């Protein structure tokens, strides 16, 4: 069950919940899940946070935060961030 994995702080499960919310247009929830997953070291979550900061999806556009999350994603091996 994915919710059990989220409750157990599994960063991949948390990222997946965020991704589902993001594509449903629920950017507020997506941001919450991505932030938590990124805090646990998930490179995919860092990458999508950078996208949200670039586009202004439920957050104020912020180039510094965009670059920070893009760099963290690259360090984590995210292919598009590199």
C-alpha positions as CSV (number, residue, x, y, z in Angstrom):
1,X,0.0,0.0,0.0
2,X,1.5,3.3,-1.1
3,X,0.0,5.3,1.9
4,X,1.9,3.0,4.3
5,X,5.1,3.7,2.4
6,X,4.4,7.4,2.6
7,X,3.7,7.2,6.3
8,X,7.0,5.3,6.7
9,X,8.8,8.2,5.0
10,X,9.7,6.3,1.9
11,X,11.0,9.2,-0.4
12,X,10.0,7.4,-3.6
13,X,6.4,6.8,-2.4
14,X,6.2,10.4,-1.2
15,X,7.5,11.7,-4.6
16,X,5.0,9.5,-6.4
17,X,2.1,10.9,-4.3
18,X,3.4,14.4,-5.2
19,X,3.7,13.6,-8.9
20,X,0.1,12.3,-8.9
21,X,-1.1,15.5,-7.3
22,X,0.9,17.6,-9.7
23,X,-0.6,16.0,-12.8
24,X,-4.1,16.3,-11.2
25,X,-3.4,20.1,-11.0
26,X,-3.3,20.0,-7.1
27,X,0.0,22.0,-7.0
28,X,-0.4,22.9,-3.3
29,X,-0.4,19.2,-2.3
30,X,2.3,18.3,-4.8
31,X,4.6,21.0,-3.4
32,X,4.1,19.6,0.1
33,X,4.9,16.0,-1.0
34,X,7.9,17.1,-3.2
35,X,9.3,19.2,-0.4
36,X,9.2,16.3,2.0
37,X,10.7,13.8,-0.6
38,X,13.4,16.3,-1.5
39,X,14.2,16.7,2.2
40,X,14.7,12.9,2.3
41,X,17.1,13.2,-0.7
42,X,14.9,12.4,-3.7
43,X,16.4,13.8,-6.9
44,X,13.2,13.6,-8.8
45,X,11.4,15.7,-6.2
46,X,14.2,18.3,-6.3
47,X,13.9,18.4,-10.1
48,X,10.1,19.0,-10.0
49,X,10.4,21.6,-7.3
50,X,12.8,23.4,-9.6
51,X,10.2,23.3,-12.4
52,X,7.5,24.6,-10.0
53,X,9.7,27.5,-9.0
54,X,10.5,28.2,-12.7
55,X,6.9,28.2,-13.8
56,X,5.3,29.6,-10.6
57,X,3.1,26.6,-10.0
58,X,1.5,27.5,-6.6
59,X,4.7,29.2,-5.6
60,X,6.2,32.6,-6.4
61,X,8.7,32.3,-9.2
62,X,12.1,32.2,-7.6
63,X,15.2,31.8,-9.7
64,X,17.5,31.1,-6.6
65,X,15.2,28.3,-5.4
66,X,14.9,27.0,-8.9
67,X,18.6,26.8,-9.3
68,X,19.1,25.3,-5.8
69,X,16.7,22.5,-6.5
70,X,18.1,21.9,-10.0
71,X,21.6,21.6,-8.6
72,X,20.4,19.2,-5.9
73,X,18.7,17.1,-8.5
74,X,21.9,17.1,-10.6
75,X,24.0,16.0,-7.6
76,X,21.4,13.3,-7.0
77,X,21.9,12.1,-10.6
78,X,18.8,13.3,-12.2
79,X,19.4,13.1,-16.0
80,X,17.6,16.3,-17.1
81,X,19.2,18.3,-14.3
82,X,22.7,17.3,-15.4
